[in-house]
Amino acid sequence: MDIKKVLVMGAGTMGSGIAQLVAQNGIQAVLVDLRDDILQGALTKVEKGMKKRVEKGKMTEEQVRDIMSRISVTTDMGTAVAGCDFVIEAVLEDVKLKQEVFSKLDALAGEGVILATNTTACSISEIASAVKNPERVIGMHFFNPPVVMKLVEIMPALQTAPETVERTRAFAEVLGKEPVVTVKEGIAGIASRVLAALLNEAVWVLEEGIGTAQDIDRAMKLGANQPMGPLELIDLIGVDIHLAKTETLYSKLGDARYRPCYLLKKMVAAGYLGRKAGKGFYDYSQDPPVPTRL
Ligand SMILES: NC(=O)c1ccc[n+]([C@@H]2O[C@H](COP(=O)([O-])OP(=O)(O)OC[C@H]3O[C@@H](n4cnc5c(N)ncnc54)[C@H](O)[C@@H]3O)[C@@H](O)[C@H]2O)c1
């Protein structure tokens, strides 16, 4: 499979990272979003991230220029999709929006072009139901940040053709990733679902007063060989993002393992969103961060 040009829909956290990953692997990336300022912001963010690596001697200025020259941006999906061999959608996590985007993509993308979604927890079969050629729709879930994380979870919808699965797996390998292909579709795939339950449990243990935030994190680092403690990890992901994920899993699976602890709701209401807000389970205004009084 020879992929020369990839359309990335949505230039947010994931879309911009996926475009960088594609360009780093010598493939043209076209980023599409609703407004020029969002697209320019995405380009600046990608370039800034790589310049930091230049300062650390891990990349050259020339490599940065080379990669940036392979990323183009536009608000016009119609023009962008022409000549693309593969599409990765990374717009907001809203199934109706994704269905709308896929229905347009399906009408515009050439025959045989795979339409992949980076959704975390939307039903891929539901997204695929909005298009005329659902056999080319598939889940291709990158992890944040896409340039760093080795895993890509590939999740076929009920309608996905086996050939689409194999071509997507091959493409993930071209991008230097180690794909895991799920046997069938399940809400949030494997890693996100298991992680959500684990992180949730850590918040319950804190809420029940069994251990302090620091001790819960220390216990999981030292006893379960986790590189980061679960509460530190929620702060990194964003308390609001974690809460939204467990709420989705709880409502879709109806399983008590995902029932979000009230503490998470209080924290979001108070603006304790984690690192991005300077405060979550830990207060980042101090170095090293200290546990927040919750
Ligand atoms: N953030 C993560 O850690 C993460 C990890 C894996 C998967 N995901 C999934 O990736 C997807 C994107 O998440 P994100 O964190 O990058 O979101 P984000 O909010 O950072 O970016 C979404 C972008 O989509 C754009 N957009 C909205 N409607 C559009 C349209 N019709 N056409 C083009 N662009 C449109 C928005 O303007 C925004 O820039 C979601 O489905 C999310 O669940 C996120």
The ligand as a MOL file (V3000), in Angstrom:
LIG
                    3D

  0  0  0     0  0            999 V3000
M  V30 BEGIN CTAB
M  V30 COUNTS 44 48 0 0 0
M  V30 BEGIN ATOM
M  V30 1 N -7.1540 14.3010 23.6480 0
M  V30 2 C -6.8470 13.0200 23.7940 0
M  V30 3 O -6.0450 12.6420 24.6720 0
M  V30 4 C -7.4280 11.9880 22.8560 0
M  V30 5 C -6.7880 10.7350 22.7470 0
M  V30 6 C -7.2920 9.8000 21.8410 0
M  V30 7 C -8.4350 10.0920 21.0790 0
M  V30 8 N -9.0530 11.3060 21.2150 0 CHG=1
M  V30 9 C -10.2210 11.5790 20.3520 0
M  V30 10 O -9.7860 12.3680 19.2520 0
M  V30 11 C -10.8280 13.2470 18.8430 0
M  V30 12 C -10.3260 14.6770 18.8980 0
M  V30 13 O -9.9450 14.9750 20.2230 0
M  V30 14 P -9.0190 16.2350 20.5720 0
M  V30 15 O -8.6230 16.0730 21.9800 0
M  V30 16 O -8.0040 16.4400 19.5140 0 CHG=-1
M  V30 17 O -10.1220 17.4050 20.4750 0
M  V30 18 P -9.8710 18.9750 20.3070 0
M  V30 19 O -11.0580 19.6340 20.9250 0
M  V30 20 O -8.5160 19.3570 20.7460 0
M  V30 21 O -9.9350 19.1770 18.7060 0
M  V30 22 C -11.0640 18.9660 17.9210 0
M  V30 23 C -10.9710 19.8680 16.7020 0
M  V30 24 O -12.0300 19.5200 15.7840 0
M  V30 25 C -12.4170 20.7100 15.1370 0
M  V30 26 N -13.6990 20.5240 14.4540 0
M  V30 27 C -14.9390 20.5030 15.0010 0
M  V30 28 N -15.8560 20.3090 14.0290 0
M  V30 29 C -15.1820 20.2010 12.8550 0
M  V30 30 C -15.5580 19.9940 11.4980 0
M  V30 31 N -16.8380 19.8630 11.1490 0
M  V30 32 N -14.5910 19.9550 10.5630 0
M  V30 33 C -13.2990 20.0890 10.8940 0
M  V30 34 N -12.8720 20.2860 12.1590 0
M  V30 35 C -13.8010 20.3360 13.1280 0
M  V30 36 C -12.4340 21.7460 16.2800 0
M  V30 37 O -12.4210 23.0780 15.7620 0
M  V30 38 C -11.1550 21.3740 17.0280 0
M  V30 39 O -10.0310 22.0890 16.5600 0
M  V30 40 C -12.0160 12.9600 19.7590 0
M  V30 41 O -12.8720 12.0370 19.1390 0
M  V30 42 C -11.3420 12.3610 20.9960 0
M  V30 43 O -12.1970 11.5160 21.7150 0
M  V30 44 C -8.5680 12.2550 22.0720 0
M  V30 END ATOM
M  V30 BEGIN BOND
M  V30 1 1 1 2
M  V30 2 2 2 3
M  V30 3 1 2 4
M  V30 4 1 4 5
M  V30 5 2 4 44
M  V30 6 2 5 6
M  V30 7 1 6 7
M  V30 8 2 7 8
M  V30 9 1 8 9
M  V30 10 1 8 44
M  V30 11 1 9 10
M  V30 12 1 9 42
M  V30 13 1 10 11
M  V30 14 1 11 12
M  V30 15 1 11 40
M  V30 16 1 12 13
M  V30 17 1 13 14
M  V30 18 2 14 15
M  V30 19 1 14 16
M  V30 20 1 14 17
M  V30 21 1 17 18
M  V30 22 2 18 19
M  V30 23 1 18 20
M  V30 24 1 18 21
M  V30 25 1 21 22
M  V30 26 1 22 23
M  V30 27 1 23 24
M  V30 28 1 23 38
M  V30 29 1 24 25
M  V30 30 1 25 26
M  V30 31 1 25 36
M  V30 32 1 26 27
M  V30 33 1 26 35
M  V30 34 2 27 28
M  V30 35 1 28 29
M  V30 36 1 29 30
M  V30 37 2 29 35
M  V30 38 1 30 31
M  V30 39 2 30 32
M  V30 40 1 32 33
M  V30 41 2 33 34
M  V30 42 1 34 35
M  V30 43 1 36 37
M  V30 44 1 36 38
M  V30 45 1 38 39
M  V30 46 1 40 41
M  V30 47 1 40 42
M  V30 48 1 42 43
M  V30 END BOND
M  V30 END CTAB
M  END
